[in-house]
Amino acid sequence: MIPDIADLARAVSVWALPVLLAITLHEAAHGWAAWKLGDDTARRLGRVSFNPLRHVDPFGTVVLPAMILLLSGGRFMLGYAKPVPVAVERLRNPRWHMVLVAAAGPAANLLIAFVAALLLHTLPYLPSFALEWAGRNLENAILFNLVIAVFNMMPLPPLDGGRIVTGLLPYRLAVPFARLERWGLLIVLGLVFLLPFLGNRIGMDLDLFSSVILGTAYALAVLVLTVAGFGG
């Protein structure tokens, strides 16, 4: 069901900032890690920046989140930014340092989720008119950052998890695994969208996104909130 204009505006107001910060800082973290490990390509291109405009992808940052927000009835968003360029050969230890560069993005999302959880402690000090809006933003920041972290850690190139696996595998296995990158995005789209569709056709629950990605993100959210001081 598509929400009306008022409901959509409210949904955008509590999702836009969490989504923008999550994908911006994710990509900036990749660039920062590469810079510190020997490759300043992203820094020279202005991609080690908190400025969202330097990371925006017209489809992934604007069109796709809007489509998902509409299709989910204003309940969820998903998106991505322009990938940060990394010249692997310029890293001081290309294989190992590429693992660290890849891990930096999801690590940044985990950190943002934890900071958002800590900021929940400030809600009682806010005026009543801002309380619900701020609370929804922080809750969405926690969930979205954890979803992005978990999704990107799927062990398929070109996702971060795939690049980490490539760096950790023995060379004779890493080379053929890395060749999956040309098909990786299609495989990911198939797992997330096509597999659930086929599952519905045959009467089976094959929704990888809901059962694995969201399930893991919700479990991590419980852990993050507990560490942040909201444990039972």
VOBA-1610 file (N, C-alpha, C; in pm, whole numbers, padded with zeros to 5 digits, always signed):
BEGIN
Met+00085-00120+00000Met+00000+00000+00000Met+00088+00125+00000Ile+00065+00218-00093Ile+00144+00339-00103Ile+00090+00442-00003Pro+00175+00499+00082Pro+00128+00596+00182Pro+00083+00725+00116Asp-00003+00803+00186Asp-00042+00932+00132Asp+00073+01031+00149Ile+00057+01151+00096Ile+00165+01250+00095Ile+00214+01282+00236Ala+00121+01300+00330Ala+00159+01335+00467Ala+00239+01222+00531Asp+00191+01098+00514Asp+00262+00984+00571Asp+00400+00969+00507Leu+00407+00992+00375Leu+00534+00981+00306Leu+00633+01087+00354Ala+00584+01209+00374Ala+00670+01317+00423Ala+00725+01284+00561Arg+00640+01227+00647Arg+00686+01188+00781Arg+00790+01078+00770Ala+00768+00982+00681Ala+00862+00873+00665Ala+00998+00925+00615Val+00994+01015+00517Val+01118+01072+00464Val+01193+01146+00574Ser+01119+01218+00659Ser+01183+01299+00763Ser+01255+01216+00868Val+01215+01089+00884Val+01282+01006+00985Val+01376+00902+00923Trp+01379+00897+00789Trp+01471+00804+00722Trp+01584+00873+00648Ala+01559+00995+00596Ala+01657+01059+00508Ala+01792+01078+00575Leu+01795+01133+00695Leu+01922+01159+00763Leu+01995+01030+00799Pro+01929+00929+00859Pro+02000+00803+00886Pro+02058+00739+00761Val+01982+00738+00650Val+02031+00675+00527Val+02149+00752+00471Leu+02136+00883+00465Leu+02242+00967+00408Leu+02371+00954+00488Leu+02362+00960+00620Leu+02482+00948+00703Leu+02544+00809+00691Ala+02460+00707+00688Ala+02511+00570+00683Ala+02592+00544+00557Ile+02537+00580+00441Ile+02607+00548+00317Ile+02722+00643+00291Thr+02710+00769+00339Thr+02819+00865+00322Thr+02940+00824+00405Leu+02918+00797+00533Leu+03030+00762+00620Leu+03087+00625+00587His+03005+00536+00535His+03053+00405+00490His+03159+00423+00381Glu+03127+00503+00280Glu+03221+00523+00170Glu+03341+00607+00214Ala+03318+00710+00296Ala+03429+00791+00345Ala+03527+00707+00426Ala+03474+00609+00500Ala+03561+00521+00579Ala+03652+00437+00490His+03598+00387+00379His+03682+00315+00282His+03796+00404+00234Gly+03762+00527+00195Gly+03863+00619+00144Gly+03965+00656+00249Trp+03921+00679+00372Trp+04012+00715+00481Trp+04109+00600+00509Ala+04057+00478+00515Ala+04142+00362+00542Ala+04246+00345+00432Ala+04204+00358+00306Ala+04297+00344+00194Ala+04406+00451+00202Trp+04366+00574+00234Trp+04462+00685+00246Trp+04566+00655+00353Lys+04522+00608+00469Lys+04614+00580+00578Lys+04703+00460+00549Leu+04660+00374+00456Leu+04738+00254+00424Leu+04818+00269+00295Gly+04825+00392+00242Gly+04918+00416+00132Gly+04858+00465+00001Asp+04725+00457-00016Asp+04663+00499-00142Asp+04580+00625-00118Asp+04625+00737-00175Asp+04552+00863-00154Asp+04458+00897-00270Thr+04422+00797-00351Thr+04333+00821-00466Thr+04202+00885-00423Ala+04136+00825-00324Ala+04006+00877-00278Ala+04022+01017-00219Arg+04130+01040-00147Arg+04152+01172-00086Arg+04171+01278-00194Arg+04247+01247-00298Arg+04271+01343-00406Arg+04142+01375-00483Leu+04049+01280-00483Leu+03922+01300-00552Leu+03815+01359-00460Gly+03853+01391-00337Gly+03759+01452-00244Gly+03661+01355-00182Arg+03693+01225-00183Arg+03599+01126-00133Arg+03620+01092+00014Val+03726+01144+00077Val+03742+01129+00222Val+03676+01252+00284Ser+03545+01253+00283Ser+03470+01373+00319Ser+03337+01335+00382Phe+03289+01421+00474Phe+03157+01404+00533Phe+03050+01470+00448Asn+03090+01535+00338Asn+02994+01601+00249Asn+02919+01496+00168Pro+02790+01476+00192Pro+02715+01371+00121Pro+02717+01387-00030Leu+02723+01512-00078Leu+02718+01535-00222Leu+02835+01472-00296Arg+02947+01450-00226Arg+03063+01388-00289Arg+03045+01237-00306His+02945+01181-00240His+02926+01036-00242His+02795+00993-00307Val+02710+01090-00340Val+02576+01057-00389Val+02581+00990-00526Asp+02509+00879-00537Asp+02484+00814-00665Asp+02337+00842-00699Pro+02309+00901-00816Pro+02171+00941-00846Pro+02069+00828-00829Phe+02104+00707-00873Phe+02009+00597-00859Phe+02013+00540-00717Gly+02132+00503-00672Gly+02144+00431-00545Gly+02112+00513-00422Thr+02136+00646-00429Thr+02115+00731-00312Thr+01982+00804-00316Val+01923+00817-00434Val+01798+00894-00445Val+01683+00807-00495Val+01697+00750-00614Val+01586+00678-00676Val+01553+00549-00601Leu+01655+00465-00576Leu+01630+00336-00510Leu+01570+00352-00370Pro+01626+00438-00282Pro+01562+00455-00151Pro+01418+00503-00161Ala+01391+00594-00257Ala+01253+00643-00273Ala+01159+00530-00315Met+01206+00444-00407Met+01124+00332-00452Met+01094+00236-00338Ile+01198+00203-00260Ile+01180+00108-00150Ile+01091+00167-00042Leu+01106+00298-00017Leu+01020+00364+00082Leu+00874+00356+00040Leu+00848+00377-00089Leu+00711+00368-00138Leu+00657+00226-00132Leu+00739+00130-00179Leu+00694-00009-00185Leu+00677-00070-00046Ser+00751-00018+00053Ser+00740-00071+00188Ser+00634+00002+00269Gly+00561+00092+00205Gly+00459+00166+00278Gly+00518+00265+00377Gly+00638+00315+00349Gly+00703+00412+00436Gly+00773+00351+00555Arg+00793+00218+00554Arg+00850+00151+00670Arg+01001+00129+00662Phe+01059+00134+00540Phe+01200+00100+00529Phe+01264+00167+00408Met+01397+00183+00415Met+01476+00236+00305Met+01601+00151+00288Leu+01653+00149+00165Leu+01780+00084+00137Leu+01843+00159+00021Gly+01974+00179+00027Gly+02040+00252-00080Gly+02191+00233-00074Tyr+02258+00299-00167Tyr+02404+00291-00170Tyr+02460+00419-00231Ala+02589+00444-00209Ala+02657+00560-00265Ala+02754+00517-00373Lys+02817+00615-00438Lys+02920+00583-00537Lys+03036+00512-00468Pro+03081+00399-00523Pro+03195+00330-00461Pro+03319+00420-00461Val+03396+00413-00354Val+03520+00488-00344Val+03628+00416-00425Pro+03699+00487-00514Pro+03806+00422-00592Pro+03927+00392-00504Val+03979+00272-00517Val+04099+00231-00443Val+04197+00169-00542Ala+04318+00224-00547Ala+04425+00167-00629Ala+04500+00065-00543Val+04459-00061-00555Val+04511-00165-00466Val+04663-00172-00470Glu+04721-00154-00589Glu+04866-00166-00603Glu+04942-00058-00527Arg+04873+00050-00488Arg+04939+00157-00415Arg+04937+00134-00263Leu+04858+00038-00218Leu+04858+00004-00076Leu+04991-00059-00038Arg+05036-00034+00083Arg+05168-00082+00123Arg+05176-00234+00126Asn+05067-00298+00165Asn+05058-00444+00163Asn+04925-00477+00096Pro+04924-00482-00040Pro+04797-00483-00114Pro+04694-00584-00066Arg+04730-00709-00047Arg+04628-00809-00011Arg+04572-00784+00128Trp+04658-00770+00228Trp+04611-00753+00365Trp+04545-00618+00385His+04603-00514+00329His+04547-00381+00347His+04414-00365+00275Met+04392-00437+00164Met+04262-00432+00099Met+04154-00493+00189Val+04191-00592+00267Val+04099-00650+00365Val+04056-00542+00465Leu+04153-00464+00514Leu+04124-00359+00611Leu+04040-00247+00548Val+04072-00212+00424Val+03994-00108+00355Val+03849-00154+00339Ala+03830-00279+00298Ala+03695-00332+00280Ala+03619-00336+00413Ala+03689-00373+00520Ala+03624-00384+00651Ala+03589-00248+00711Ala+03657-00143+00665Ala+03636-00011+00724Ala+03493+00039+00706Gly+03430+00008+00592Gly+03294+00055+00568Gly+03194-00003+00666Pro+03183-00137+00674Pro+03092-00195+00774Pro+03128-00157+00917Ala+03257-00142+00946Ala+03298-00102+01081Ala+03244+00037+01114Ala+03247+00127+01015Ala+03193+00261+01036Ala+03043+00255+01066Asn+02972+00167+00995Asn+02828+00153+01019Asn+02799+00098+01158Leu+02880+00004+01204Leu+02862-00048+01340Leu+02886+00063+01443Leu+02986+00145+01418Leu+03016+00256+01510Leu+02902+00357+01513Ile+02848+00390+01396Ile+02736+00485+01391Ile+02616+00429+01466Ala+02589+00300+01448Ala+02476+00237+01518Ala+02494+00247+01669Phe+02616+00225+01716Phe+02643+00233+01860Phe+02627+00376+01911Val+02678+00473+01836Val+02663+00614+01876Val+02515+00652+01880Ala+02439+00608+01781Ala+02295+00636+01780Ala+02226+00575+01903Ala+02271+00454+01941Ala+02213+00390+02060Ala+02246+00471+02186Leu+02369+00521+02194Leu+02406+00604+02309Leu+02323+00732+02314Leu+02295+00788+02196Leu+02218+00913+02191Leu+02073+00894+02234Leu+02025+00770+02236Leu+01890+00746+02288Leu+01878+00791+02433His+01990+00792+02505His+01988+00837+02645His+01953+00985+02657Thr+01971+01061+02548Thr+01944+01206+02554Thr+01797+01239+02530Leu+01718+01142+02487Leu+01578+01171+02451Leu+01497+01233+02564Pro+01512+01189+02690Pro+01432+01250+02797Pro+01458+01399+02816Tyr+01568+01449+02763Tyr+01602+01591+02781Tyr+01551+01678+02665Leu+01490+01616+02565Leu+01440+01692+02450Leu+01298+01743+02477Pro+01260+01855+02413Pro+01121+01902+02426Pro+01025+01800+02366Ser+00905+01798+02416Ser+00809+01694+02378Ser+00779+01694+02228Phe+00779+01811+02164Phe+00745+01815+02022Phe+00852+01749+01934Ala+00976+01738+01987Ala+01084+01679+01908Ala+01114+01535+01948Leu+01051+01488+02054Leu+01086+01359+02111Leu+01063+01243+02015Glu+00943+01234+01960Glu+00912+01122+01872Glu+00997+01124+01745Trp+01011+01243+01685Trp+01089+01256+01562Trp+01235+01216+01584Ala+01295+01264+01690Ala+01435+01232+01720Ala+01450+01083+01752Gly+01355+01029+01827Gly+01361+00887+01861Gly+01352+00799+01738Arg+01263+00833+01644Arg+01251+00754+01521Arg+01378+00762+01437Asn+01437+00881+01430Asn+01562+00896+01356Asn+01672+00808+01415Leu+01683+00809+01546Leu+01788+00729+01610Leu+01761+00580+01594Glu+01636+00539+01611Glu+01602+00397+01592Glu+01632+00353+01449Asn+01595+00437+01352Asn+01622+00403+01212Asn+01771+00403+01182Ala+01846+00493+01247Ala+01991+00495+01228Ala+02053+00366+01277Ile+02007+00316+01390Ile+02058+00189+01443Ile+02029+00076+01345Leu+01902+00062+01306Leu+01863-00048+01219Leu+01929-00039+01082Phe+01924+00079+01020Phe+01976+00091+00883Phe+02126+00066+00879Asn+02200+00121+00974Asn+02344+00099+00974Asn+02379-00048+00995Leu+02303-00117+01077Leu+02330-00259+01098Leu+02292-00341+00975Val+02184-00303+00908Val+02146-00372+00784Val+02255-00352+00678Ile+02303-00228+00664Ile+02408-00200+00566Ile+02535-00278+00599Ala+02570-00284+00728Ala+02690-00358+00769Ala+02677-00507+00737Val+02563-00566+00773Val+02542-00709+00749Val+02535-00738+00601Phe+02460-00657+00526Phe+02446-00678+00382Phe+02581-00673+00313Asn+02662-00573+00347Asn+02792-00558+00282Asn+02891-00665+00321Met+02866-00734+00430Met+02956-00842+00471Met+02919-00977+00409Met+02818-00979+00322Met+02791-01102+00247Met+02917-01139+00168Pro+02959-01265+00172Pro+03088-01303+00113Pro+03083-01320-00039Leu+03045-01211-00106Leu+03041-01211-00252Leu+03102-01081-00304Pro+03203-01088-00391Pro+03249-00964-00453Pro+03140-00914-00549Pro+03118-00784-00560Pro+03202-00674-00514Pro+03165-00621-00376Leu+03085-00692-00299Leu+03053-00647-00164Leu+03178-00654-00077Asp+03177-00579+00035Asp+03294-00575+00121Asp+03332-00712+00173Gly+03233-00793+00206Gly+03261-00928+00255Gly+03334-01011+00151Gly+03297-00994+00024Gly+03366-01066-00083Gly+03510-01024-00096Arg+03537-00894-00081Arg+03675-00845-00091Arg+03757-00894+00028Ile+03693-00905+00144Ile+03764-00957+00261Ile+03800-01104+00240Val+03704-01182+00190Val+03730-01324+00163Val+03842-01339+00060Thr+03840-01256-00045Thr+03944-01262-00148Thr+04082-01240-00087Gly+04092-01144+00005Gly+04221-01114+00068Gly+04268-01221+00164Leu+04175-01297+00220Leu+04212-01398+00320Leu+04237-01536+00259Leu+04181-01561+00141Leu+04200-01691+00077Leu+04343-01708+00027Pro+04393-01832+00020Pro+04521-01856-00048Pro+04512-01808-00192Tyr+04625-01766-00247Tyr+04625-01703-00379Tyr+04558-01790-00485Arg+04582-01922-00482Arg+04527-02010-00586Arg+04375-02017-00581Leu+04317-01987-00464Leu+04172-01983-00451Leu+04118-01841-00467Ala+04200-01742-00428Ala+04155-01602-00432Ala+04132-01556-00576Val+04218-01601-00668Val+04207-01554-00807Val+04074-01597-00870Pro+04038-01726-00868Pro+03908-01761-00927Pro+03790-01702-00850Phe+03803-01687-00718Phe+03695-01628-00640Phe+03675-01482-00680Ala+03785-01410-00700Ala+03776-01269-00738Ala+03708-01251-00873Arg+03717-01353-00960Arg+03654-01343-01091Arg+03502-01340-01082Leu+03448-01378-00966Leu+03302-01371-00947Leu+03252-01228-00948Glu+03344-01131-00934Glu+03301-00992-00922Glu+03219-00947-01041Arg+03253-00997-01160Arg+03178-00953-01279Arg+03033-00998-01273Trp+03007-01106-01196Trp+02869-01156-01182Trp+02813-01129-01043Gly+02896-01074-00955Gly+02857-01063-00815Gly+02730-00986-00791Leu+02717-00871-00859Leu+02597-00790-00838Leu+02472-00862-00883Leu+02481-00934-00995Leu+02365-01011-01043Leu+02330-01122-00945Ile+02433-01186-00888Ile+02409-01293-00790Ile+02339-01236-00668Val+02388-01121-00620Val+02328-01058-00502Val+02183-01021-00529Leu+02157-00959-00645Leu+02019-00922-00679Leu+01930-01045-00690Gly+01986-01154-00745Gly+01910-01277-00755Gly+01874-01334-00618Leu+01972-01331-00526Leu+01948-01383-00391Leu+01845-01299-00315Val+01851-01167-00334Val+01765-01077-00256Val+01626-01065-00316Phe+01615-01065-00451Phe+01486-01039-00515Phe+01427-01161-00587Leu+01509-01229-00667Leu+01457-01340-00747Leu+01426-01462-00663Leu+01515-01493-00567Leu+01495-01611-00484Leu+01363-01607-00406Pro+01328-01495-00340Pro+01197-01489-00272Pro+01081-01506-00368Phe+01094-01448-00489Phe+00988-01460-00589Phe+00966-01607-00626Leu+01078-01679-00652Leu+01067-01821-00685Leu+01013-01900-00567Gly+01054-01860-00446Gly+01004-01929-00327Gly+00854-01917-00314Asn+00801-01799-00342Asn+00656-01779-00337Asn+00584-01867-00438Arg+00648-01887-00552Arg+00588-01968-00658Arg+00578-02115-00618Ile+00675-02162-00540Ile+00676-02304-00504Ile+00633-02327-00359Gly+00589-02220-00293Gly+00538-02232-00157Gly+00644-02250-00051Met+00763-02191-00074Met+00871-02200+00024Met+00918-02060+00061Asp+00965-02045+00185Asp+01018-01916+00230Asp+01165-01909+00194Leu+01197-01840+00085Leu+01336-01824+00041Leu+01378-01677+00046Asp+01316-01602+00137Asp+01346-01459+00148Asp+01474-01441+00227Leu+01586-01439+00156Leu+01717-01426+00219Leu+01728-01295+00294Phe+01677-01186+00236Phe+01692-01055+00298Phe+01625-01052+00435Ser+01500-01099+00443Ser+01427-01095+00569Ser+01482-01192+00672Ser+01509-01316+00628Ser+01548-01419+00724Ser+01692-01407+00770Val+01782-01369+00680Val+01925-01364+00714Val+01971-01222+00743Ile+01954-01132+00647Ile+02006-00996+00662Ile+01933-00922+00775Leu+01800-00913+00766Leu+01725-00843+00870Leu+01733-00917+01003Gly+01727-01050+00998Gly+01736-01128+01122Gly+01866-01103+01195Thr+01976-01103+01122Thr+02107-01076+01184Thr+02115-00932+01234Ala+02061-00838+01156Ala+02064-00697+01196Ala+01985-00675+01326Tyr+01869-00740+01337Tyr+01790-00725+01460Tyr+01863-00786+01580Ala+01930-00900+01558Ala+02007-00961+01667Ala+02121-00868+01710Leu+02188-00808+01613Leu+02295-00713+01645Leu+02240-00590+01716Ala+02119-00547+01678Ala+02058-00430+01742Ala+02037-00457+01891Val+01994-00576+01924Val+01977-00612+02066Val+02111-00603+02138Leu+02217-00653+02074Leu+02351-00648+02134Leu+02398-00504+02150Val+02381-00423+02046Val+02424-00284+02050Val+02350-00207+02161Leu+02220-00227+02169Leu+02142-00159+02272Leu+02181-00204+02413Thr+02213-00331+02426Thr+02257-00382+02556Thr+02389-00318+02599Val+02484-00315+02506Val+02614-00256+02535Val+02599-00105+02565Ala+02502-00041+02498Ala+02480+00101+02517Ala+02404+00131+02647Gly+02366+00029+02721Gly+02305+00050+02850Gly+02156+00031+02855Phe+02100-00039+02754Phe+01957-00062+02753Phe+01923-00209+02775Gly+02015-00283+02833Gly+01990-00424+02860Gly+01885-00442+02969Gly+01818-00558+02963Gly+01715-00585+03059Gly+01768-00616+03197
//
